[in-house]
Amino acid sequence: MTDHATAPPISDELADAFAADGAVHLEGLFADWVDELAAGVARNEAEPSEFFDDNGTAGDAGRFWDDYCNWSRIPEFERFAFDSGIADVAAGLMRSETVQLFHEHVLVKEPGAPRPTPWHCDAPYYFVDGLQTVSIWIPLDPVPTKSTLRLIRGSHLWDEAVHPVSWTTMTGFYGDDHTTHSGGFQPAPDPDAEPDRFEVMEWACEPGDAVAFHYRTVHGARGSANLRRAFSLRMVGDDARYVQRRGTTSPPFDGHDMVDGQRLREDWFPMLPLGFG
């Protein structure tokens, strides 16, 4: 096993920016882990899980595939989650005394993959919610602005989260009408059609950079002309609690036996060690 540097502490200024904007760019934070995470992504592609999904369509020049919930069977992912100091980064950004692992997510856009990632926020797909949540998205390839993650500044503070949709069919994820305000959700915005209404944050990234964002932050991405492998670790803090949704969530985590208001069970969603930074 190769020795790796651990992430430095999060400043008050970065934590303030995360709280106000819903996302921050952290340059070079995990550059020392790129090769190991890339090896894990290759292992994931060779040994996909039941959740593996090819989001493209026949005739696309490149695939857009994703998979998740594999950290316990892919050693590179497990080592990163527990040994990189990413929990200290999450704790600092969330201002949380604890950090609990929710799941990891790999998203790969092969060269020429035309399919965009639709505008959405993650919270409505999940059975957990709270003020203290964070996803840390780490590209393993150079990512120019035209194909990077795009995030709407301050959208995590909106009264209504964005209605979840199926990425395959673009219909309501829970079988409902995603084009109206209903069930505490609002239709997905189109910042490109209304550029004066929304401020989009987007950063060109180098391998090992990180973009950290809240589960309620609305985000999306364009297709990619170049290979764009990304590893994302999703974590929750002190106030995150289980919430019952209208149908099967993504990830589903069948048989969890949790009820509204409960902290996530630690045998399935382990606490991550702090004190690396």
Residue pairs with C-beta under 8 A, 6 or more apart in sequence:
1 79
2 35
2 36
4 32
4 33
4 36
4 83
4 84
5 32
6 83
6 84
6 85
6 88
6 276
6 277
7 29
7 30
7 84
7 85
7 86
7 88
7 89
7 276
7 277
8 29
8 277
9 88
9 92
9 277
10 88
10 89
10 91
10 92
10 93
10 277
11 92
14 24
14 26
14 92
14 93
15 92
15 93
15 95
17 24
18 24
18 93
18 94
18 134
18 212
18 214
19 95
20 154
21 153
21 154
21 201
22 151
22 152
22 153
22 154
22 155
22 156
22 157
22 213
22 214
22 216
22 217
23 151
23 153
23 201
23 211
23 212
23 213
23 214
23 217
23 219
24 93
24 211
24 212
24 213
25 201
25 203
25 205
25 209
25 210
25 211
26 89
26 209
26 210
26 211
26 212
27 206
27 209
28 206
28 208
28 209
29 89
29 138
29 208
29 209
29 210
30 37
30 80
30 84
30 86
30 138
30 208
30 209
30 210
31 206
31 207
31 208
31 209
32 208
33 80
33 84
33 138
33 208
34 140
34 207
34 208
36 76
36 79
36 80
37 76
37 77
37 80
37 138
37 140
37 231
38 140
38 229
39 76
40 74
40 75
40 76
40 77
40 80
40 231
41 106
41 108
41 140
41 229
41 231
43 74
43 76
44 67
44 70
44 74
44 77
44 106
45 65
45 67
45 108
47 73
47 74
48 67
49 67
49 68
49 69
49 70
49 73
51 67
51 68
51 69
51 251
52 65
52 66
52 67
53 65
53 66
53 67
53 167
53 168
54 63
54 64
54 65
55 64
55 65
55 66
55 115
55 167
55 168
56 62
56 63
56 64
56 65
56 113
56 114
56 115
57 115
60 112
60 113
60 114
60 115
61 111
61 112
61 113
61 114
62 109
62 110
62 111
62 112
62 113
62 114
62 224
63 108
63 109
63 110
63 113
64 107
64 108
64 109
64 110
64 113
64 115
64 223
65 107
65 108
66 105
66 106
66 107
66 108
67 105
67 106
68 103
68 104
68 105
68 106
68 251
69 103
69 104
69 251
69 253
70 77
70 104
70 106
71 77
71 78
71 81
71 101
71 103
71 104
72 78
77 104
77 231
80 86
80 231
80 233
81 87
81 101
81 104
81 233
81 272
82 272
82 273
83 276
84 276
85 276
85 277
86 136
86 233
86 235
86 272
87 99
87 235
87 272
87 273
87 274
87 276
88 274
88 275
88 276
88 277
89 136
89 210
89 212
89 277
90 96
90 99
90 134
90 136
90 212
90 235
90 237
90 272
91 97
91 98
91 99
91 237
91 274
92 277
93 134
93 212
94 132
94 133
94 134
94 235
94 237
95 132
95 237
96 132
96 237
96 238
96 239
97 237
97 238
98 237
98 238
98 271
98 274
99 235
99 236
99 237
99 271
99 272
99 274
100 235
100 236
100 237
100 240
100 263
100 264
100 266
100 269
100 270
100 271
100 272
101 233
101 234
101 235
101 269
101 270
101 271
101 272
102 126
102 128
102 234
102 235
102 236
102 264
102 269
103 234
103 251
104 231
104 232
104 233
104 234
105 135
105 231
105 232
105 234
106 229
106 230
106 231
106 232
107 117
107 229
107 230
107 232
108 227
108 228
108 229
108 230
109 115
109 147
109 223
109 224
109 227
109 228
110 224
110 227
111 224
111 225
111 226
111 227
112 223
112 224
112 225
113 223
113 224
113 228
114 223
115 223
116 220
116 221
116 222
116 223
117 167
117 219
117 220
117 221
117 222
118 165
118 167
118 170
118 188
118 220
119 152
119 162
119 188
119 189
119 190
119 191
119 218
119 219
119 220
120 162
120 164
120 165
120 188
120 218
120 219
120 220
121 155
121 156
121 161
121 162
121 215
121 216
121 217
121 218
121 219
122 135
122 215
122 216
122 234
123 129
123 133
123 161
123 215
123 216
124 161
124 162
124 163
124 164
124 173
124 185
124 245
125 164
125 173
125 249
125 250
126 215
126 249
126 250
126 251
127 242
127 243
127 244
127 245
127 249
127 253
127 256
127 258
128 215
128 236
128 240
128 241
128 242
128 243
128 264
129 215
129 240
129 241
129 243
130 236
130 237
130 239
130 240
130 241
131 239
132 236
132 237
132 238
132 239
132 240
133 214
133 215
133 216
133 234
133 235
133 236
133 237
133 240
134 212
134 213
134 214
134 215
134 234
134 235
134 236
134 237
135 212
135 213
135 214
135 215
135 232
135 233
135 234
135 235
136 210
136 211
136 212
136 232
136 233
136 234
136 235
137 149
137 210
137 211
137 212
137 213
137 230
137 231
137 232
138 208
138 209
138 210
138 230
138 231
138 232
138 233
139 148
139 205
139 206
139 207
139 208
139 209
139 228
139 229
139 230
140 207
140 208
140 229
140 230
140 231
141 207
141 226
141 227
141 228
141 229
142 205
142 206
142 207
142 226
143 204
143 205
143 206
143 224
143 228
143 230
144 204
144 226
145 202
145 203
145 204
146 222
146 225
147 221
147 222
147 223
147 224
147 225
147 226
147 228
148 202
148 203
148 204
148 205
148 221
149 202
149 203
149 211
149 213
149 219
149 221
149 230
150 191
150 200
150 201
150 202
150 219
150 220
150 221
150 222
151 200
151 201
151 202
151 211
151 213
151 217
151 218
151 219
152 189
152 191
152 198
152 199
152 200
152 201
152 217
152 218
152 219
153 198
153 199
153 200
153 201
154 199
155 162
155 198
155 216
155 217
155 218
156 213
156 214
156 215
156 216
156 217
157 216
158 186
158 216
158 218
160 181
160 184
160 185
160 186
161 184
161 185
161 186
161 216
162 185
162 186
162 187
162 188
162 189
162 218
163 172
163 173
163 176
163 178
163 179
163 182
163 183
163 185
163 186
163 187
163 188
164 172
164 173
164 174
164 178
164 185
165 171
165 172
165 173
165 178
165 188
166 172
166 173
171 178
172 178
173 247
173 250
174 245
174 246
174 247
175 246
175 247
176 182
176 183
176 246
178 185
178 187
178 188
179 187
180 187
181 187
183 246
188 218
189 197
189 198
189 218
191 197
191 198
191 200
203 209
203 211
205 211
213 219
215 234
235 272
236 264
236 269
240 263
240 264
241 260
241 261
241 262
241 263
242 256
242 258
242 259
242 260
242 261
242 262
242 263
242 264
243 260
244 259
244 260
253 268
256 265
256 268
257 265
258 264
258 265
